[in-house]
Amino acid sequence: MSENDGKKTLGVRSGPRSGQVKQSFSHGRTKNVVVETKRKRVVMPKPAASKAEAGSKSAAPAGGDPKKRPAGISDAELERRMKALAAAKARETEEAEKRAAEEQARAEERERRRAEQEEKEREEREREEALKAKAEEDARRLQEEADAKARANAPAPDPSEAEARAAKPQKQTQKAPERERDKPSKPAKGGDDKRRSGKLTVNQALRGGEGGRQRSMASMKRQQERARKKAMGQTQDREKVTRDVQLPEAITVSELANRMTEKVADVVKALMQNGIMATQTQTIDADTAELIIEEFGHRVVRVSDSDVEQVIDQVDDKPEDMKPRAPIITVMGHVDHGKTSVLDAIRNARVVAGEAGGITQHIGAYQVQQGDATLTFLDTPGHAAFTSMRARGAQVTDIVVLVVAADDSVMPQTVEAINHAKAAGVPMIVAINKIDKPAADPDKVRTGLLQHEVIVEKLSGDVQDVEVSAISGQGLDELLEAIALQAEVLELKANPNRAAQGAVIEAQLDVGRGPVATVLVQSGTLRRGDIFVVGEQWGKVRAMENDQGERVNEAGPSVPVEVLGLNGTPEAGDVLNVVETEAQAREIAEYRQQQAKDKRAAAGAATTLEAMMAQAKADENVAELPILVKADVQGSAEAIVQAMEKIGNDEVRVRVLHYGVGAITETDVGLAEASGAPIMGFNVRANASARNTANQKGVEIRYYSVIYDLVDDVKAAASGLLSAEVRENFIGYAEIKEVFKVSKVGNVAGCLVTEGIARRSAGVRLLRDNVVIHEGTLKTLKRFKDEVSEVQSGQECGMAFENYEDIRPGDVIEIFEREEVERNL
């Protein structure tokens, strides 16, 4: 083998440089690896020496000298590289010029700022020197005056001592500024520098000479002013500022100190002195806080959470601002006496045709034009379940029209309507309807009203009565004239130029429009965009619709409108008030919600443990029928819940787990499944997901459109929870004549059926001297040797009692049967 052992010799090459690297592995293994290193070829074109040379190069071929051109580069590639190189050089030149210009501008800006800073520092020093000179001059003058007074009052002193005293303060005042300037600044107690020569400059910030927090110029000026007053002998205590401190029912210590602008430590110290150990985060009551406030010399202004409602305008209207308004007429009466039919005939609209079952189950608000006057009608339901809705109708009304059927006379709901009208203190007009029926007897109606202290004009009273017929239209003009006459006597007025106030007649949850409330404006004008609060809800009037379904932008007094834009469904009967800002409305609504929550919690909580135990023991034997109620409007839901509360007795009752407004949702189905309750839908339906979930989980959903059917079904279901009533029916008597002892049977009584009949399946009682000794069943009933099922009166038989043998001659056996009777509520 050769000396190189197949290895190539090293040499200078223009191509890639090669070499070998020895790699070591585990277990002593090695391997030689050949490594090639390639050099990157860089083409650096020569710069043009002169224009002539550049011209000659331009005349040369575009690709340059082919001999000097690098290998493997075409003419086009070389030309492209040359252009890129030229563009890069031009760009570098532009960037260098731009950087130079920016650097020059920054230098000028720094120079300008430095000059301004130096000018300000110079002015500040001059001002400080002027203040110091003035203070020294004042101090010297005061000292001279004091010395003059002393010389005048004192005996003639030694002239040398007087000159020494006069020269000493002057020398001190002259050297004081020098000592202050020469004296190095001392750090404060906390390590901060109390002195500051001037404002912070750029150089100082870059050097970091004034690190940390520095005193402000205002603080320096206050210190100088205090020093000047102290030198002049004008030291005086700071004047105490007395403040009006608003004090709620409970307040934290830190908040109390903040409102008094006192230190928290001082307030805590005052509390400790009064025997109250409290930290700054603890809450104290209003009485304790009042003592602390008075101790610090401030005035107490008591406030409460209910003050948020003071923003609602309750100012009485001036007489000159009042303008005539339309009367509000409420139609009342018993069910099926024709209230809606009378109003329907007045409006010339088929309102009654759209009602389920021919009865009105919502409060309707309509406006009717009668000549030049406008009348606002409220049609209230007549069923007993809607007592509260009729009460709300009477609260907002001016005139009550009491509709009584001529063929039916005065009924319970008629009496209730009379009581509502009297409680509201409004005049009443009696409309005797169905006058065209053959069985009509108007005098019977008038006589029936006398029992309830309603005396009509035909009986020399002061209550107007009109005979009308909703079918033929008879007497409707007279009724409208009577209403207009009564309204003219009342002289109804309201101020339209103020914040609107009204009452919610009805509220519902519309699928497409959200919560919708039927509002009857009582005073002021409700405009689109107004922010209002109604009960526990608030909102902004997004849109309004009148009774004809038309969009309106404003509604004045006595105008009923549907309002859109509430954040929740209010309760029917709530009062609507317009406020200025959305924050006020939200704050009032939150306060009312909290008050209602606290009220419900207080009503549901038992006062003592004994009361809780008694309630639990009373409920132990009471069966409950849980139900869920969903209705289309709030008034109907309330009426159904009130009707459900009246169903039941001491053994069974109906419990409404939840009631609401709107369609039946999947959440309602889940609640019904958890409690095992059916869902009652009144004029609403379940959505698709709720129906599927109810089918899967076996939840019963019932739909109703008439309240009679719903109440009857619930009453029947609750009746099923009642235990059956057991009744005893007496069927006969038997007298024991003789007692026989039979083996394997026991004592057998020889009896004579004296009355009725004796049956083996019946129950028996053993009477001795008319006292019940035993009650049980018969083991055997025989006539002669045969077992029989019954024995007639006057026949003899043998009887043996089950598990009882103490029978004697002369005892009487009473025979009876038991039967179970279903009970109904």
RANOR-V386151 format. One record per residue. PHI is phi in whole degrees, 0 to 359 (999 if undefined). NEAR is the number of other ideal C-beta (glycine too) atoms within 10 Angstrom. Layout:
# RANOR-V386151
PHI_NEAR ; PHI_NEAR
This chain:
# RANOR-V386151
999_5 ; 282_6 ; 289_5 ; 278_8 ; 55_6 ; 78_6 ; 274_10 ; 279_9 ; 282_5 ; 283_9 ; 194_5 ; 276_5 ; 229_8 ; 273_6 ; 273_8 ; 293_9 ; 265_13 ; 247_12 ; 196_10 ; 241_10 ; 235_9 ; 264_8 ; 258_9 ; 250_8 ; 238_8 ; 290_5 ; 63_4 ; 78_6 ; 274_8 ; 226_8 ; 207_9 ; 267_9 ; 238_9 ; 274_9 ; 243_9 ; 251_9 ; 239_8 ; 262_8 ; 268_9 ; 275_4 ; 273_9 ; 244_6 ; 262_11 ; 245_6 ; 291_12 ; 282_8 ; 291_8 ; 290_13 ; 282_9 ; 203_8 ; 296_8 ; 295_9 ; 295_12 ; 296_12 ; 294_11 ; 294_11 ; 291_16 ; 291_9 ; 286_7 ; 289_10 ; 298_9 ; 296_11 ; 274_15 ; 80_17 ; 288_9 ; 296_8 ; 287_5 ; 270_7 ; 286_14 ; 297_11 ; 290_5 ; 82_7 ; 243_14 ; 277_10 ; 296_13 ; 296_10 ; 294_12 ; 294_17 ; 295_13 ; 296_11 ; 293_13 ; 296_15 ; 295_10 ; 297_10 ; 296_13 ; 296_11 ; 294_10 ; 296_10 ; 296_11 ; 297_10 ; 294_10 ; 296_10 ; 297_10 ; 297_10 ; 295_10 ; 295_10 ; 297_10 ; 295_10 ; 297_10 ; 295_10 ; 294_10 ; 295_10 ; 297_10 ; 296_10 ; 295_10 ; 295_10 ; 296_10 ; 297_10 ; 297_10 ; 298_12 ; 295_10 ; 294_10 ; 296_12 ; 295_13 ; 295_10 ; 298_11 ; 296_17 ; 295_12 ; 296_10 ; 295_13 ; 297_14 ; 296_11 ; 297_11 ; 296_14 ; 295_12 ; 297_10 ; 295_10 ; 295_15 ; 295_11 ; 295_10 ; 297_14 ; 296_17 ; 297_11 ; 294_11 ; 297_19 ; 295_17 ; 296_11 ; 294_13 ; 296_18 ; 294_14 ; 294_11 ; 297_13 ; 295_17 ; 295_13 ; 296_10 ; 296_12 ; 294_14 ; 296_10 ; 295_10 ; 295_12 ; 293_13 ; 291_7 ; 275_7 ; 275_8 ; 294_5 ; 299_7 ; 276_11 ; 290_8 ; 301_8 ; 294_8 ; 293_9 ; 296_14 ; 295_10 ; 294_10 ; 293_14 ; 290_13 ; 282_10 ; 295_11 ; 295_15 ; 295_13 ; 294_10 ; 293_13 ; 292_17 ; 286_11 ; 272_11 ; 297_14 ; 299_13 ; 294_9 ; 296_9 ; 295_10 ; 286_7 ; 284_8 ; 287_9 ; 292_5 ; 288_10 ; 264_9 ; 290_10 ; 286_11 ; 297_7 ; 274_8 ; 100_8 ; 272_11 ; 280_16 ; 279_15 ; 259_15 ; 213_15 ; 287_15 ; 179_17 ; 287_12 ; 287_13 ; 265_19 ; 294_11 ; 297_11 ; 295_15 ; 295_11 ; 289_8 ; 285_10 ; 75_7 ; 288_10 ; 244_14 ; 282_10 ; 84_8 ; 279_10 ; 247_16 ; 285_14 ; 280_10 ; 294_12 ; 296_8 ; 295_12 ; 296_17 ; 294_12 ; 297_11 ; 294_13 ; 296_14 ; 294_12 ; 295_12 ; 295_12 ; 295_16 ; 295_13 ; 294_10 ; 293_15 ; 272_13 ; 76_9 ; 254_9 ; 293_9 ; 211_6 ; 287_5 ; 290_5 ; 287_6 ; 285_8 ; 262_9 ; 266_10 ; 238_15 ; 268_11 ; 259_21 ; 283_12 ; 241_21 ; 281_13 ; 290_12 ; 213_12 ; 208_19 ; 279_16 ; 294_23 ; 295_15 ; 293_16 ; 298_23 ; 296_20 ; 294_13 ; 289_18 ; 271_19 ; 54_11 ; 245_18 ; 288_10 ; 298_15 ; 297_10 ; 294_13 ; 293_24 ; 298_20 ; 296_11 ; 295_18 ; 295_22 ; 296_11 ; 295_10 ; 268_12 ; 85_6 ; 244_15 ; 268_8 ; 221_16 ; 267_11 ; 289_14 ; 265_9 ; 277_13 ; 259_12 ; 240_19 ; 281_10 ; 292_15 ; 294_9 ; 296_17 ; 297_26 ; 295_15 ; 298_15 ; 293_26 ; 297_23 ; 293_12 ; 294_13 ; 277_19 ; 87_12 ; 259_20 ; 259_10 ; 263_15 ; 238_12 ; 286_12 ; 229_13 ; 226_10 ; 295_13 ; 287_11 ; 293_12 ; 295_17 ; 276_16 ; 288_10 ; 288_15 ; 288_15 ; 288_13 ; 241_8 ; 285_8 ; 289_6 ; 284_14 ; 283_8 ; 299_8 ; 287_7 ; 273_12 ; 282_16 ; 230_12 ; 300_14 ; 227_22 ; 285_21 ; 286_21 ; 252_24 ; 251_25 ; 254_30 ; 263_26 ; 233_28 ; 153_28 ; 284_24 ; 295_19 ; 65_17 ; 265_27 ; 96_26 ; 294_30 ; 293_26 ; 294_20 ; 295_26 ; 294_24 ; 297_18 ; 293_21 ; 290_23 ; 277_17 ; 59_8 ; 224_15 ; 270_8 ; 290_15 ; 294_19 ; 293_9 ; 271_9 ; 274_16 ; 286_14 ; 71_12 ; 77_12 ; 237_18 ; 270_24 ; 239_25 ; 227_22 ; 275_26 ; 255_21 ; 240_24 ; 223_20 ; 243_16 ; 234_19 ; 266_10 ; 241_15 ; 67_9 ; 272_6 ; 263_15 ; 246_14 ; 244_21 ; 254_24 ; 252_24 ; 245_25 ; 259_25 ; 260_27 ; 294_27 ; 253_26 ; 287_21 ; 296_18 ; 291_22 ; 256_28 ; 300_16 ; 294_14 ; 291_26 ; 292_24 ; 296_16 ; 293_25 ; 296_28 ; 288_21 ; 290_15 ; 256_23 ; 267_25 ; 254_20 ; 225_23 ; 251_25 ; 256_29 ; 266_26 ; 266_27 ; 232_30 ; 286_23 ; 290_23 ; 263_16 ; 231_21 ; 63_19 ; 278_22 ; 240_18 ; 304_10 ; 288_21 ; 294_26 ; 297_16 ; 295_18 ; 297_30 ; 297_22 ; 295_12 ; 297_23 ; 295_22 ; 291_15 ; 294_11 ; 282_17 ; 69_7 ; 244_20 ; 291_16 ; 233_23 ; 235_20 ; 267_26 ; 250_27 ; 274_27 ; 269_29 ; 59_23 ; 288_22 ; 274_16 ; 282_14 ; 298_5 ; 273_9 ; 290_18 ; 221_16 ; 298_19 ; 294_11 ; 295_16 ; 293_24 ; 297_23 ; 292_14 ; 293_18 ; 289_26 ; 297_13 ; 294_9 ; 247_13 ; 61_10 ; 245_24 ; 251_15 ; 277_22 ; 292_14 ; 290_13 ; 251_14 ; 64_7 ; 254_16 ; 246_10 ; 259_18 ; 288_22 ; 227_24 ; 228_23 ; 271_20 ; 228_27 ; 220_21 ; 289_24 ; 281_14 ; 270_11 ; 83_13 ; 293_15 ; 80_20 ; 292_17 ; 297_13 ; 297_14 ; 295_22 ; 294_18 ; 295_14 ; 295_20 ; 294_25 ; 297_16 ; 296_12 ; 295_19 ; 293_22 ; 293_12 ; 292_9 ; 289_13 ; 53_8 ; 284_17 ; 220_14 ; 206_21 ; 262_19 ; 280_17 ; 262_10 ; 203_15 ; 295_17 ; 290_23 ; 219_20 ; 205_28 ; 236_22 ; 277_27 ; 280_24 ; 207_25 ; 218_28 ; 210_24 ; 249_21 ; 274_14 ; 295_9 ; 272_5 ; 250_14 ; 82_16 ; 296_21 ; 232_22 ; 236_30 ; 271_23 ; 247_29 ; 255_24 ; 289_25 ; 259_18 ; 210_19 ; 79_23 ; 230_19 ; 269_25 ; 244_15 ; 293_17 ; 97_9 ; 291_21 ; 261_18 ; 222_24 ; 232_27 ; 224_26 ; 65_22 ; 266_20 ; 243_23 ; 218_25 ; 180_24 ; 231_16 ; 295_24 ; 276_13 ; 200_15 ; 225_22 ; 230_17 ; 275_16 ; 291_19 ; 268_9 ; 83_7 ; 265_8 ; 286_11 ; 231_16 ; 262_11 ; 206_16 ; 221_26 ; 270_18 ; 299_26 ; 66_23 ; 251_24 ; 273_25 ; 219_23 ; 265_23 ; 253_29 ; 248_20 ; 122_21 ; 277_24 ; 271_14 ; 195_17 ; 274_24 ; 282_26 ; 277_18 ; 294_26 ; 105_22 ; 292_21 ; 265_17 ; 261_26 ; 230_21 ; 271_22 ; 241_21 ; 278_12 ; 239_10 ; 291_12 ; 296_10 ; 297_17 ; 298_23 ; 294_15 ; 295_18 ; 294_21 ; 297_21 ; 295_14 ; 297_17 ; 293_20 ; 297_14 ; 295_12 ; 297_13 ; 294_13 ; 296_11 ; 296_10 ; 293_10 ; 294_10 ; 294_9 ; 292_9 ; 289_7 ; 273_7 ; 272_9 ; 281_12 ; 284_8 ; 230_8 ; 294_8 ; 297_9 ; 295_11 ; 296_12 ; 295_11 ; 295_12 ; 294_11 ; 296_10 ; 291_9 ; 291_10 ; 280_11 ; 295_7 ; 261_8 ; 256_14 ; 274_14 ; 244_16 ; 248_21 ; 280_15 ; 218_26 ; 242_22 ; 239_25 ; 233_25 ; 234_27 ; 278_22 ; 228_26 ; 293_25 ; 298_28 ; 294_27 ; 299_25 ; 297_22 ; 296_25 ; 294_26 ; 298_16 ; 296_16 ; 293_21 ; 292_24 ; 293_12 ; 276_13 ; 275_17 ; 128_22 ; 214_11 ; 287_8 ; 256_14 ; 217_20 ; 208_19 ; 260_21 ; 243_14 ; 274_19 ; 292_16 ; 202_16 ; 222_19 ; 198_18 ; 243_22 ; 119_19 ; 292_16 ; 282_24 ; 251_16 ; 293_16 ; 296_12 ; 297_26 ; 295_24 ; 297_15 ; 295_17 ; 294_24 ; 294_16 ; 295_11 ; 257_14 ; 66_10 ; 247_21 ; 280_16 ; 252_25 ; 257_24 ; 257_21 ; 253_24 ; 60_18 ; 227_26 ; 229_13 ; 273_22 ; 284_14 ; 297_8 ; 295_11 ; 293_21 ; 296_16 ; 297_13 ; 296_20 ; 294_21 ; 293_11 ; 290_10 ; 263_12 ; 73_8 ; 269_24 ; 275_11 ; 240_20 ; 242_14 ; 251_15 ; 223_21 ; 235_15 ; 236_17 ; 291_24 ; 303_13 ; 297_15 ; 296_23 ; 295_19 ; 294_12 ; 295_15 ; 295_25 ; 295_18 ; 293_11 ; 294_16 ; 292_23 ; 296_16 ; 294_12 ; 277_17 ; 287_16 ; 289_11 ; 292_10 ; 275_10 ; 262_9 ; 244_10 ; 254_10 ; 244_9 ; 289_12 ; 236_17 ; 175_21 ; 235_18 ; 221_27 ; 254_17 ; 278_19 ; 267_12 ; 208_10 ; 246_14 ; 244_12 ; 258_9 ; 247_11 ; 295_5 ; 65_4 ; 240_14 ; 105_16 ; 283_15 ; 238_20 ; 265_23 ; 274_16 ; 240_24 ; 235_15 ; 287_22 ; 270_13 ; 207_15 ; 73_16 ; 215_15 ; 248_27 ; 241_19 ; 288_19 ; 281_10 ; 276_20 ; 274_16 ; 227_24 ; 230_14 ; 262_22 ; 251_16 ; 231_15 ; 58_8 ; 62_6 ; 242_7 ; 287_10 ; 263_14 ; 209_18 ; 229_13 ; 188_13 ; 234_13 ; 276_18 ; 274_15 ; 209_17 ; 222_22 ; 235_17 ; 236_15 ; 59_8 ; 255_6 ; 261_6 ; 280_10 ; 238_16 ; 270_9 ; 206_18 ; 226_24 ; 280_12 ; 295_14 ; 89_9 ; 255_15 ; 264_13 ; 202_21 ; 246_21 ; 232_24 ; 229_19 ; 271_22 ; 281_11 ; 61_9 ; 204_17 ; 228_14 ; 277_11 ; 239_22 ; 225_12 ; 296_11 ; 96_10 ; 289_19 ; 246_16 ; 254_23 ; 263_19 ; 247_24 ; 215_16 ; 235_13 ; 253_10 ; 221_10 ; 264_10 ; 243_8 ; 291_10 ; 255_15 ; 234_9 ; 284_18
